[in-house]
Amino acid sequence: MTVAAPAKVQYEAVIGLEVHCQLSTRSKIFSSSATAFGAPPNTNIDPICMGLPGTLPVLNEKVLEYAVKAGLALNCTIAPYSKFDRKQYFYPDLPKNYQISQYDLPIATHGWIEIQLSDGRTKRIGITRLHMEEDAGKLVHAGSDRLSGSSYSLVDFNRAGVPLIEIVSEPDIRSGEEAAEYVQELRRILRYAGLCDGNLQEGSLRCDVNISVRPLGCETFGTKVEIKNMNSFNAIQRAIEYEFNRQVKAVEAGERIVQETRLWEENSQRTISMRKKEGSSDYRYFPEPDLPPIRVTEAQKTRWRAELPELPGVKRRRYQEVYGLSVYDARYLSDERNTAEYFEAVIAAGADPKAAANWMMSDIASYLNTHKLDYPDIALKPETLAELIGLIERGTISSKIAKEILPELLEKGGSARALVEAKGMTQISDSALLGQMIAEVLAENPEQLQQYRGGKTKLFGYFVGQLMKKTQGRADPKLANDLLKQHLDG
């Protein structure tokens, strides 16, 4: 009797993300110091963010507005009543030695966003809460990128008191790809709304990952591990994939997963243990006594909601349903607000949506990437691109001619029609004139003509090239091909 080997247990990841986003206000959350990135160390500081005795914080009203707008953009319920709390924690780069944050009554809860995956599937990810808090400063460790191994540390308090919102997801994410796409979609939404610039390199958007593993089909959560120190979407995906495999191997080996904070090491492509993970009780939260509770009125919510733009998810669907664009095209054109606004302006000027998309995603995108520019930086106005597309559709110029004059329009602007006329580049669509030129080409190439009529029909392309050379690329391609074939076969 043969006994079948037990099936190998399959595991799934359970992932939740904590994303910290710096709000794009000019001043800090509780004081008037500037928030601009790149200032000399310890110049954007004041008695409040330095925690000097006798100072009192005052909430920046623009921070509240931006936090509520972020909550609305993420489909959250905005709390009519919320408050700030003190989070007791030793921050060597936060002089008060506590952080003003929100604990049990955050400004927004129970939201969601929809992400689109590489295989075309969409998935809704829940958002548990969104709350406001202040940022800490920055430690610079001499001789190393962290405290261990450095000879001494320097502190820059410029970031202390910079306004943040922390967005905590539900544990709805199951893979590194889903996590990376979730953070990218958050970034798109906040950038569209003008609430956060989303610059990962400057620390404007930072992500912590909470991940555990469990047998597929099991409803009980495993022990979660937090991963920090990821500064790119690729790093988020790779860190999750590494940590998932590490935890599965540990479970299968009978090891216990420890609740801890780990760091992602980019060079070695692995996570390493940093410290034991704190719980909320370790922070000894209590209501912030120096700040009154926050009340958000229905009138404020209505006004702030009306100021939000159409968001990228809505644009993607509209571009597919109204303009007939593919999933890929719609995603590309809606990824950045400047790109979407330019695209819509081209269409408003009368261009075919697919033709506008093709030009923007190929030749113009190449120019922007090469010169490190964005749409507001180029001289080619949307109306001019629409004019150029119209010239092609009406047969006034060929696509080849359009590509030749595009660089000048991108750099200098002006009218596409005027430039074509000034350069004498209008397309030749006169059958008689083209017939005369074809006769000249055949007369100039008797040997190739004889070979073609002898069965070497691949030479058709040679004759097309000769005709285009004679017409300086101005021949109407379709008409030229039809006439050329008639002459060759005649």
C-alpha positions in Angstrom: 0.0 0.0 0.0 1.4 3.4 -1.0 0.8 6.3 1.3 0.7 9.7 -0.5 3.1 12.3 0.9 1.4 15.2 2.6 0.8 18.2 0.4 3.3 21.1 0.9 1.7 23.9 2.8 1.3 27.1 0.8 1.7 30.5 2.5 0.4 34.0 1.8 1.6 37.3 2.9 -0.6 39.7 5.0 0.7 43.2 4.5 -0.3 46.6 5.8 1.5 49.9 5.1 2.1 53.0 7.1 2.9 55.9 4.7 4.2 59.2 6.0 3.6 62.1 3.6 4.9 65.6 4.1 2.2 68.2 3.4 3.2 70.9 1.0 2.6 73.9 3.3 5.1 76.7 3.4 5.4 76.7 7.2 5.5 74.0 9.9 2.6 72.4 11.6 2.8 74.4 14.9 5.0 77.3 14.0 5.9 79.8 11.2 9.3 78.3 10.3 9.8 77.4 6.7 9.5 73.8 5.4 11.7 74.2 2.3 14.0 71.3 1.6 17.7 71.8 1.2 18.2 74.8 3.6 21.5 74.9 5.5 21.3 72.8 8.7 19.5 74.3 11.6 18.3 77.4 9.8 14.5 76.6 9.5 14.0 76.5 13.3 12.3 78.5 16.0 11.6 78.2 19.8 8.5 76.1 19.3 10.0 73.3 17.1 13.1 73.4 19.3 10.9 72.7 22.4 12.1 75.6 24.4 10.4 76.2 27.8 7.3 78.4 27.8 6.5 77.9 24.1 3.0 76.9 22.9 2.1 75.3 19.6 -0.6 76.7 17.4 -2.1 74.5 14.6 -1.4 75.7 11.1 -4.9 76.0 9.5 -3.5 75.0 6.1 -2.3 71.7 7.6 -5.8 71.0 8.7 -7.2 71.9 5.3 -4.7 69.6 3.5 -5.2 66.7 5.9 -9.0 66.9 5.4 -8.6 67.2 1.6 -6.3 64.1 1.7 -8.9 62.2 3.7 -11.6 63.2 1.2 -9.4 62.2 -1.8 -8.9 58.8 -0.2 -12.7 58.2 0.4 -12.3 58.6 4.2 -14.9 59.6 6.7 -13.8 63.0 8.1 -14.1 63.2 11.9 -16.2 66.2 13.0 -14.3 66.1 16.3 -10.6 65.0 16.7 -7.7 65.9 18.9 -3.9 65.8 19.2 -2.0 63.5 21.6 1.5 63.3 23.0 3.5 60.3 22.0 6.2 59.7 24.5 9.3 58.5 22.9 13.0 59.3 23.0 13.8 61.1 19.8 17.4 62.4 19.8 16.4 64.6 16.9 13.1 66.0 18.4 14.1 68.3 21.3 10.8 68.0 23.2 11.4 64.2 23.6 7.8 63.6 22.6 5.9 63.9 19.4 2.6 65.6 18.9 0.5 63.2 16.9 -3.1 61.8 16.9 -4.0 58.5 18.6 -7.6 57.5 19.3 -9.4 60.3 17.5 -7.7 60.8 14.2 -8.9 63.3 11.6 -10.0 60.7 9.1 -10.9 57.0 9.1 -12.3 54.1 7.0 -11.2 55.0 3.5 -10.1 53.1 0.4 -8.3 53.4 -2.9 -8.4 51.2 -6.0 -5.1 50.0 -7.5 -4.5 48.6 -11.0 -2.1 45.7 -11.3 0.2 44.7 -14.2 -2.2 42.0 -15.4 -5.1 44.5 -15.7 -6.8 43.5 -12.5 -8.1 46.1 -10.1 -8.2 45.7 -6.3 -9.6 47.9 -3.5 -7.3 48.5 -0.6 -8.8 49.7 2.7 -7.4 52.6 4.7 -7.8 52.3 8.4 -6.9 55.9 9.4 -5.2 59.1 8.4 -3.8 61.4 11.1 -1.7 64.5 11.5 1.6 64.7 13.3 4.9 66.5 13.4 8.1 65.2 11.9 11.4 64.7 13.8 14.7 66.2 12.7 17.5 64.3 11.0 20.6 62.6 12.4 23.7 62.5 10.2 26.1 59.7 11.3 29.7 60.4 10.4 31.4 57.5 8.7 28.3 55.3 8.3 24.7 55.5 7.2 23.5 54.5 10.7 24.5 54.9 14.3 26.4 51.6 14.4 29.8 52.0 12.9 29.8 55.9 13.0 32.4 57.9 15.0 29.9 60.7 15.9 26.5 62.0 14.9 25.3 65.5 13.8 21.8 66.7 14.2 19.8 68.9 11.8 16.5 70.2 13.3 15.2 71.7 10.0 12.6 68.9 9.6 11.5 69.0 13.3 7.9 70.2 13.2 7.4 69.7 9.5 3.7 68.7 9.0 3.0 65.0 8.2 0.0 62.9 7.6 0.3 59.2 8.3 -1.9 56.9 6.2 -2.4 53.5 7.6 -3.8 50.8 5.4 -5.9 47.8 6.2 -4.0 44.4 6.0 -5.5 43.9 2.5 -2.2 43.7 0.6 -0.9 40.3 -0.5 2.2 40.9 -2.5 5.1 43.2 -3.1 3.6 44.3 -6.4 0.3 45.3 -4.7 2.2 47.2 -2.0 4.3 49.1 -4.5 1.3 50.0 -6.7 -0.7 51.1 -3.5 2.1 53.5 -2.6 2.4 54.8 -6.2 -1.4 55.4 -6.3 -1.3 57.2 -3.0 1.5 59.4 -4.4 -0.5 60.1 -7.6 -3.5 61.1 -5.6 -1.7 63.4 -3.2 0.4 65.0 -6.0 -2.8 65.6 -8.2 -4.4 67.3 -5.2 -1.3 69.5 -4.6 -1.0 68.2 -1.0 2.4 66.5 -1.1 5.2 66.5 -3.7 5.8 62.8 -3.2 9.6 63.1 -3.5 11.0 59.8 -2.0 14.6 61.0 -2.3 13.9 64.1 -0.2 11.9 62.1 2.4 8.6 63.8 1.5 7.0 60.4 1.2 8.2 57.5 3.4 6.8 54.0 3.8 7.0 51.4 6.6 5.8 47.9 5.8 4.1 45.5 8.3 4.2 41.9 7.0 3.3 38.5 8.4 2.8 35.1 6.8 0.1 32.5 7.3 -1.0 29.3 5.6 -3.2 29.9 2.6 -6.9 29.9 3.7 -6.1 30.5 7.3 -8.0 33.5 8.9 -5.6 34.0 11.8 -2.8 36.6 11.4 0.8 35.6 12.0 3.3 37.7 14.0 4.0 40.9 12.1 7.4 42.4 11.4 7.9 46.0 10.5 10.4 47.0 7.7 11.9 50.5 7.5 14.4 52.3 5.3 12.9 52.0 1.8 13.3 54.9 -0.5 11.8 53.6 -3.8 8.9 51.6 -5.1 11.2 48.9 -6.3 12.8 48.7 -2.8 9.3 48.2 -1.2 8.5 45.3 -3.6 11.9 43.7 -3.1 11.9 44.0 0.7 8.5 42.4 0.9 9.5 39.5 -1.4 12.7 38.9 0.7 10.9 39.1 4.0 8.1 36.8 2.9 10.6 34.2 1.9 12.6 34.7 5.1 9.5 34.2 7.3 8.2 31.2 5.4 11.6 29.5 5.8 11.6 30.3 9.5 8.1 28.9 10.0 8.8 25.7 8.1 12.0 25.2 10.2 10.0 25.5 13.4 11.4 28.9 14.3 9.3 31.6 16.1 8.8 34.9 14.3 9.6 37.8 16.6 7.7 41.0 16.5 10.5 43.5 15.6 11.5 46.4 13.4 13.9 45.5 10.6 15.8 47.6 8.1 16.1 47.0 4.4 19.7 46.9 3.2 19.8 48.0 -0.4 23.4 46.8 -1.0 22.9 43.3 0.3 19.2 43.1 -0.7 18.1 41.8 2.6 16.3 42.9 5.8 18.2 42.9 9.1 17.0 43.2 12.7 17.0 46.8 14.1 15.1 46.6 17.4 12.2 45.1 19.3 8.9 46.6 18.0 7.1 48.9 20.4 3.4 48.7 21.2 1.0 51.6 21.7 1.3 51.2 25.5 5.1 51.9 25.3 4.3 55.3 23.9 2.1 56.4 26.9 -0.2 58.5 24.8 -2.3 61.2 26.5 -4.2 64.2 25.1 -2.0 67.1 24.2 -2.8 69.7 26.8 -1.5 72.7 24.8 -3.8 72.2 21.8 -7.6 72.4 21.8 -9.7 69.7 20.1 -10.4 70.1 16.3 -13.9 70.6 14.9 -14.4 70.3 11.1 -17.8 71.7 9.9 -19.8 70.5 7.0 -19.3 73.8 5.3 -15.5 73.4 5.5 -15.8 69.8 4.1 -18.0 70.9 1.2 -15.7 73.8 0.3 -12.5 71.7 0.5 -14.1 68.8 -1.5 -15.1 71.2 -4.3 -11.4 72.4 -4.5 -10.1 68.9 -5.3 -9.3 68.1 -8.9 -10.5 65.1 -10.9 -8.2 62.4 -9.5 -6.1 59.9 -11.5 -8.3 56.8 -11.0 -11.4 58.7 -12.4 -9.3 60.0 -15.3 -8.0 56.5 -16.2 -11.6 55.2 -16.4 -12.8 58.2 -18.4 -9.9 58.0 -20.9 -10.7 54.4 -21.6 -14.5 54.7 -21.7 -14.8 58.1 -23.4 -11.7 58.3 -25.6 -11.3 54.6 -26.2 -7.7 54.4 -25.0 -6.0 51.2 -23.9 -5.3 50.5 -20.2 -1.6 51.3 -20.8 -2.3 54.6 -22.7 -4.8 55.8 -20.1 -2.4 55.0 -17.2 0.5 56.8 -18.9 -1.5 59.9 -19.7 -3.1 60.2 -16.3 0.1 59.4 -14.2 1.1 63.0 -13.8 -1.3 66.0 -13.6 0.7 68.1 -16.0 0.6 65.3 -18.6 -3.1 64.8 -18.2 -3.9 68.5 -18.4 -1.8 68.9 -21.6 -3.5 65.9 -23.2 -6.9 67.2 -22.4 -6.0 70.6 -23.8 -4.8 69.0 -27.1 -8.2 67.2 -27.4 -10.1 70.4 -26.5 -8.3 72.0 -29.4 -9.8 69.4 -31.8 -7.2 66.6 -32.0 -8.1 62.9 -32.2 -7.4 61.4 -28.7 -5.5 58.4 -30.0 -3.3 60.5 -32.3 -2.6 63.0 -29.4 -1.7 60.0 -27.2 0.6 58.6 -29.7 2.5 61.8 -30.2 2.7 62.5 -26.5 3.9 59.0 -25.6 6.5 58.7 -28.3 8.3 61.7 -29.8 7.4 64.3 -27.2 8.0 61.9 -24.3 11.5 61.2 -25.8 12.2 64.9 -26.0 11.1 65.5 -22.4 13.2 62.7 -21.1 16.3 63.7 -23.0 16.1 67.3 -21.8 14.7 66.5 -18.4 11.7 68.8 -18.9 8.0 68.7 -18.2 5.0 69.9 -20.2 4.9 73.4 -18.7 8.6 73.8 -19.8 8.1 73.3 -23.6 7.2 75.9 -26.2 4.9 73.5 -28.1 1.4 74.6 -27.0 -1.5 72.1 -26.9 -3.2 74.0 -29.7 -0.1 73.7 -31.9 0.1 70.0 -31.4 -3.6 69.7 -32.4 -2.9 71.9 -35.4 0.0 69.5 -36.4 -2.2 66.5 -36.1 -4.8 68.2 -38.2 -2.3 68.9 -41.0 -1.4 65.2 -41.1 -5.1 64.0 -41.1 -6.0 66.4 -43.9 -3.0 65.2 -46.0 -1.3 68.6 -46.0 1.9 67.0 -44.6 3.1 63.5 -43.9 4.0 62.0 -40.5 7.6 62.1 -41.6 7.4 65.8 -42.3 5.7 66.4 -38.9 8.5 64.5 -37.1 11.1 66.7 -38.9 9.5 70.0 -37.8 8.5 68.8 -34.3 11.9 69.6 -32.6 11.7 73.3 -33.8 8.1 73.5 -32.5 9.1 72.0 -29.2 12.0 74.5 -28.8 10.5 77.7 -30.4 6.8 77.2 -30.5 4.7 79.0 -33.1 2.3 77.8 -35.7 2.7 74.4 -37.3 1.0 75.5 -40.5 3.1 78.7 -40.8 6.3 76.7 -40.3 5.4 74.1 -42.9 4.6 76.9 -45.4 7.7 78.8 -44.6 9.9 75.7 -45.2 7.9 74.7 -48.3 7.2 71.3 -46.8 3.6 70.8 -47.8 2.8 67.3 -49.0 2.7 66.6 -52.7 -0.8 65.1 -53.5 -1.0 66.1 -57.2 -1.3 62.8 -59.1 0.0 64.3 -62.4 3.1 65.8 -60.7 3.8 62.6 -58.8 3.3 60.5 -62.0 5.9 62.7 -63.7 8.4 62.2 -60.9 7.8 58.5 -60.8 8.5 58.3 -64.6 11.8 60.2 -63.9 12.7 57.7 -61.1 12.1 54.7 -63.4 14.1 56.3 -66.2 17.0 56.9 -63.8 17.0 53.2 -62.6 16.6 51.0 -65.7 18.5 48.0 -64.3 16.4 47.9 -61.1 13.3 48.3 -63.2 14.2 45.4 -65.4 14.9 43.2 -62.3 11.6 44.2 -60.7 9.6 43.3 -63.8 11.6 40.1 -64.0 10.1 39.0 -60.6 12.3 40.7 -58.0 9.4 42.5 -56.5 11.2 43.3 -53.2 12.8 46.2 -55.1 9.5 48.0 -54.7 10.9 49.5 -51.4 13.9 50.7 -53.3 11.7 52.7 -55.7 9.7 54.1 -52.8 12.9 55.4 -51.3 14.1 56.9 -54.6 10.8 58.7 -55.0 10.8 60.0 -51.5 14.4 61.2 -52.1 13.3 63.0 -55.3 10.3 64.6 -53.5 12.3 65.4 -50.4 9.9 63.3 -48.3 6.9 65.4 -49.4 5.0 62.8 -51.4 1.7 61.6 -50.1 2.7 58.1 -49.0 -0.5 56.3 -49.9 -1.0 58.0 -53.2 2.7 57.6 -54.1 2.6 53.9 -53.4 -0.5 53.4 -55.5 0.9 55.4 -58.5 4.3 53.8 -58.2 2.8 50.3 -58.3 0.7 51.2 -61.4 3.8 52.5 -63.2 6.0 49.5 -62.2 3.4 46.9 -63.2 2.4 48.7 -66.4 
